[in-house]
Amino acid sequence: MSKQLANTAAPKRAEEDTKVLKFPKMMTKEAAVRVDKQTKKRADRFMANMIVDGFHDDIIDTLSSAEIDVDNELISSEIAVTVELLRATLYRQFKIRHPLQNTLRALGRRLAELNVDKKVSE
C-alpha cells in the first residue's frame, strides 16, 4: 500500500523551482558595481531628503516666529514650491533626476537676465 501512495504522490519539484528568490552563485563585478551604484543612489536620495526636510522645518519655525501666517493657503503652497526647488537643487548635486530641474534652470537664467538680485537689494 505504501508503494501505491509513493507512486501516486505528486512528483517532487526541483529545488530551484521552490526558491522564492534566485541568487547567482557568484556575483560578477558588473553586478556588484550595479548594486553599489543603486545603494549609493538610495543613500544620496535619503541624504538630500533629510537636508530638505530639516530646512522645511526651519523655514516654518522661522516664519512662524516672525508672525507670518504659515497656515495661509497661498503662503503654504509657496513654501512647498520653495522646498521642492531646494530638493531639485540638491538632487542635481547628487545626480538624481527631479521633475523641477529644467524649470529651475530656466528660472535661474531668466532671473539673471532680469538682474533680480540687484533689484531686490536696492
C-alpha positions in Angstrom: 0.0 0.0 0.0 2.8 2.4 0.8 4.2 1.7 -2.6 1.0 2.8 -4.2 1.0 6.0 -2.2 4.5 6.7 -3.1 3.7 6.2 -6.8 0.6 8.4 -6.7 2.2 11.3 -4.8 2.9 14.5 -6.7 6.4 14.5 -8.2 9.0 16.5 -6.3 9.8 19.8 -7.8 13.4 20.6 -8.5 15.0 22.5 -5.6 15.5 25.5 -7.9 11.7 25.8 -8.6 10.9 26.2 -4.9 13.2 29.1 -4.2 11.4 32.5 -3.8 14.5 34.5 -4.8 17.2 33.2 -7.0 20.7 34.5 -6.4 23.7 33.9 -8.6 26.2 31.6 -7.2 28.9 34.2 -7.8 28.3 37.9 -8.3 30.0 39.3 -11.3 32.0 42.5 -10.9 29.4 44.3 -13.1 26.6 43.2 -10.9 28.4 44.3 -7.8 29.1 47.7 -9.3 25.4 48.0 -10.3 24.3 47.1 -6.7 26.9 49.6 -5.3 25.5 52.4 -7.6 21.9 51.6 -6.6 22.9 51.6 -2.9 24.7 54.9 -3.3 21.8 56.5 -5.2 19.4 55.5 -2.4 21.8 56.9 0.2 22.2 60.1 -1.7 18.4 60.5 -2.1 18.0 59.8 1.6 20.6 62.5 2.5 19.1 65.1 0.2 15.7 64.5 1.6 17.0 64.7 5.2 18.6 68.1 4.4 15.5 69.4 2.7 13.2 68.2 5.5 15.4 69.9 8.0 15.2 73.2 6.1 11.5 72.9 5.7 11.0 72.6 9.5 13.4 75.6 10.0 11.6 77.7 7.4 8.2 77.1 9.0 9.6 77.8 12.5 11.4 81.0 11.4 8.3 82.3 9.5 6.0 81.4 12.4 8.2 83.2 14.9 8.2 86.3 12.7 4.3 86.1 12.9 3.9 85.0 9.3 0.7 83.1 8.8 2.1 79.8 7.5 -1.4 78.3 7.6 -2.5 80.7 4.9 -3.1 78.5 1.8 -1.2 80.7 -0.6 1.8 81.1 1.7 1.8 77.4 2.5 1.8 76.5 -1.2 4.6 78.9 -2.0 6.7 77.4 0.9 6.0 74.0 -0.6 7.3 75.2 -4.0 10.4 76.7 -2.4 11.1 73.4 -0.6 10.7 71.4 -3.8 13.0 73.8 -5.7 15.6 73.2 -2.9 15.1 69.4 -3.3 15.6 69.7 -7.1 18.8 71.6 -6.5 20.2 69.0 -4.0 19.1 66.1 -6.3 21.1 67.7 -9.1 24.1 67.8 -6.8 23.7 64.1 -6.1 23.0 63.4 -9.8 19.4 62.3 -9.2 16.6 63.5 -11.6 13.8 65.7 -10.3 10.9 67.0 -12.5 11.6 70.6 -11.5 15.3 70.7 -12.5 14.7 72.0 -16.0 12.2 74.6 -14.7 14.7 75.7 -12.1 17.4 76.1 -14.7 15.2 78.2 -16.9 14.1 80.3 -14.0 17.7 80.9 -12.9 18.6 82.1 -16.4 15.6 84.4 -16.5 16.3 85.9 -13.1 19.9 86.5 -14.2 18.6 88.3 -17.3 16.4 90.5 -15.2 19.1 91.2 -12.6 16.7 90.3 -9.9 19.4 90.1 -7.2 20.4 93.7 -7.7 16.7 94.9 -7.8 15.8 93.1 -4.6 18.7 94.5 -2.6 18.1 98.1 -3.7 
